[in-house]
Amino acid sequence: MTMFITGGTSSIGRVLVRELSAKGVPTRVMVRKNSNRSLLEFPGVTFVDGDVTDTEAVLKGMEGCQFVTHLAAIVGHNVSEAEWWRVNRDGSRNVLQAAHNLHVDSLVQVSSLSVLGFTQPGETADETRPIDTSKYVNLYQKTKHAADEIAQDYAAKGLAVKVVYPAFGYGCSQATSHPSLQDQTLLRMAAGKPVAIMGSGKNRLCLSYYKDTVAGILLAHEKGKAGEGYILGNDNLTFKEIWDVVADVLGKEPPRRRIPLSVLKLISSASRVFTGKSIFPSDFFEMIGFDWCFSNRKAKELLGWQPQSFHQGLRETWKEYKEQGWSTGD
């Protein structure tokens, strides 16, 4: 088999490409001319110039591939609303249409847990909970949801497309599109930078180790049912619990200082006034202000997915960072 990948330079994409190369799977990665291809030049990996908004480039790049993993999306960039829709919705349609035209064996569209919406305190949601789009707070959610609806349309046309919903990801990956969870916790504490519990510290986040997410994507290709969605998240932890694990892995004391959400929003507003941009990632306030508590029972039972605990995944992450010389963010 040959795998065609969009978004191969993303955090999850980089881990996927590395894993496929290790398995000896020929892999074709679509990349833009200005994309960072470093640490992706593995045996069996070839690059195709283009992006998902170019229908001809997508079709040409996908020819001869039996499997497609669609990861490409705008996540946290400061672009126009039209660009969000052009890439995330229309680009997904291009990938789905090409896969339909070429009769690929399987396509996995990588969505996001944020598309499912935040949960209420004490609630643990799954794939059956109706999505309330009226509660969306950003263009990422809106455009990715639109892409998932298009995927369902193509499943009805006979395309073997499955959708996966990765949780808040962490792991050893060198994507630069936006700060990831370990950038804000593990590497920050390791470098001796100031750390604190942001917001109330009581809201719960569903977490997923990048390697486990990749394993879930491959299982969705192998065992997933067309038109079905699968949550790829494991531990549901508060930020206090997250920091306790980070501190344990590093052999340090966890932070006790807490910065209220109101103060953080004031800092963000001041930053935009004086610098023209926020100092926080685009999804920061959704991450620390809401609960994101989800069940992975479906992926476990129907795909055979077996994710590691946050403690296990973070220990492995830290080991990889030390081996690759990134442990202090240098």
Secondary structure, DSSP 8 states (H G I E B T S, - for coil): --EEEESTTSHHHHHHHHHHHHTT--EEEEE-TTS--TT---TTEEEEE--TT-HHHHHHHHTT-SEEEE-----S----HHHHIIIIIIHHHHHHHHHHHHT-SEEEEE--GGGG--B-TT--B-TTS---GGG--SHHHHHHHHHHHHHHHHHHTT--EEEEEE-EEESS----SS--HHHHTHHHHHTT----EETTS-SEEEEEEHHHHHHHHHHHHHH--TT-EEEE---EEEHHHHHHHHHHHHTS-----EE-HHHHHHHHHHHHHHHSS-SS-TTHHHHHHSBB-B--HHIIIII------HHHHHHHHHHHHHHHT-TT--
